[in-house]
Structure formats: C-alpha cells, structure tokens
Amino acid sequence: MKTETLHLTREWDKTFAESDKVDHCKVTFVNRYGITLAADMYVPKVKERRLPAIAVCGPFGAVKEQCSGLYAQTMAERGFLTIAFDPSFTGESGGQPRYMASPDINTEDFQAAVDFLSVQENVDPDRIGIIGICGWGGLALNTAAIDTRVKATAAMTMYDMSRVNANGYFDSLDEDARYAAREALNAQRVIDYRNGFYELGGGVVDPLPEDAPFFVKDYHAYYKTPRGYHPRSLNSNGGWNKIGTMSFMNMPQLSYTHEIRSAVLIVHGEKAHSCYFSRDAFAAMIKDSKYADNKELMIIPGAVHTDLYDRADVIPFDKLERFFKEYLK
C-alpha cells in the first residue's frame, strides 16, 4: 500500500491539556481508497502486554486536536490504547480535493482505523471498539453494522448526517424543498467545474447574529472561541465545500443498525437540539432486533449538544469506561 507524504505537526497543539498519564505520538494508516490518514495515538503508561483499543473520530467538521483527542486521551488514562484520527480530506489527513465528505469513504475511515489497530503488537485484535461524536456518531453506527471486528460502539451527541442533509433540521424539508436543494447543489457543481476550484460553504457563523437560534450559539461558543477553536478545523474556519456533503442526501447510513450484534451505547444531552437523532436511531436499532439486549440509550439531564464535546463534568467517562471494559474483555 502506497502512502502519501503528510506534514504532521509535532508540537502539542490541542485544545486540551496534555496528560502525564499516557504516552502520545503521531501515527498514519491507509484506507482502502489509498488515502493516508493521520492520527494521534495515546497509550497508557501502566499497560498490559495486549491492550483493548478504541478508535475515536468527530465531530463532523472538527479535527483530532479538538474533542475526539480529548476523548481518546481520557480513555487512554483509563487503560485503553486509543487513536483519534482526522477523516479523509480534512485536517492532517490526505485525500484530494479537500473538504469533501462521503458516507462510504468516512465509514471506511473508521474501518481503516480498525485495520491499523488490529495489527499493533500491543493491541488485542479481539478487543477493539469505536467512539463517534456528533456526525461521526451516525458513521460509527454505520461502521458497527458492517464491521464485525468492532466489539463495542459509543455514539456521542450523534447526528444522522443522511437525515439532516435530506430532510433538514427537525425534518422540516418536504419533497419540493429537497428538490430545490438538489437543483442548487447541482448548479454549484457547474460553477465549481467552470472555476476550477470548489467554493467553501463557510464554517460556524461569526460574528454571531443577535437573533441566532440557540444551537448556532452553542456551536459558536465551542468552535469560535478559545474553548474549541483550532486553525485546521473546518467548523472553526471556512467549512466544507458547498457540495461537500451532497452525497449524504440519498445514501441513508443507518439502514442495517438493527442487525448490529455487538454492544452499542448511545449518549445524548436532554436539552440538545439534536437529541431526536439519538432517540430515533436507538428506537430503529432495537425495533424487531434479535440483538437488543446489549444496546443502551443514555440521556444526560440538562445537557446541550456541545456539552458532550469537552465538558468533563458532563461527559459520562465513568460510564464509557465501564461499557468498554465490559464488552472489550
């Protein structure tokens, strides 16, 4: 497998403090499309010969230096070898053109992370799990539905990116509105092709309008302030290409979650605008399923969407530790 040459930052440039309880290094691996992915690996200093491992990614439009890295480092402190990776076309990972997304390629990114972990000498390949945050929560469920090597999956403050792209927030788009959106996206494709480059759609709005809805204020408080800003983050800066998430519109990603046999934990904040994604995904996953006994939905009272990005007093790390230790044993 040929790898791309990536230019990886060696200094600590995360939005969270470095832990003295784990060893950290940069690693790379290749997915089946030949794209080289960049990741941060966190290894507990007190370790077994063969460790359980967890791959972490998300949120959608974020980078590994933000909350996925926080999750990975924290879970490493609790005894797991972890990696937080940048998806294809984003962050320090390879892939051209930049700032594109794909339900297929991004699911493959998770599977490639499992490939990588499976061949590490200090990892037990029969004890691998994944954590997906925000839009990567839905992609984590899609990965669990296809990858039988994944023994446990946690979806945190998840989005169903197929649903929100096709139907809008709270399923507000009807067929005519969806058709108009398709027309606009296809017109943009012609503009981009003629210009020879892809126009960016813009990240989280800044400055924040006074009449912005709460969920926009919630995102702004994370991505556009020192709390969570990162110079490589799409959401913190120019965003995806305008046509970057187009393929999610007619490629449902949660079609086979009711066939997931491995353990799944879905966690969401009670007050999050996005909570309906988790509630509905969980209901669909256990409906008429023969494998519902190891599935769980956990609702955090009073929490909003980005509380589960970086608030250590809200993220149920004790629960995550118990869940992964139970199912990665």
Secondary structure, DSSP 4 states (H G I P E B T S, - for coil): ----------S---SSPPPSSEEEEEEEEE-TTS-EEEEEEEEESS--SSEEEEEEE-STT--TTSHHHHHHHHHHHTT-EEEEEPPTTSTT---SSSS---HHHHHHHHHHHHHHHHT-TTEEEEEEEEEEETHHHHHHHHHHHH-TTEEEEEEES---HHHHHHH-GGG---HHHHHHHHHHHHHHHHHHHHHTSPPB--SS-SSPPTT--HHHHHHHHHHTSTTT--TT-TTTTT-SBTTTTGGGGG--S-TTGGG--SEEEEEEETT-TTHHHHHHHHHHHHTT-S-GGGEEEEEETT--TTHHHH-TTTS-HHHHHHHHHHH--
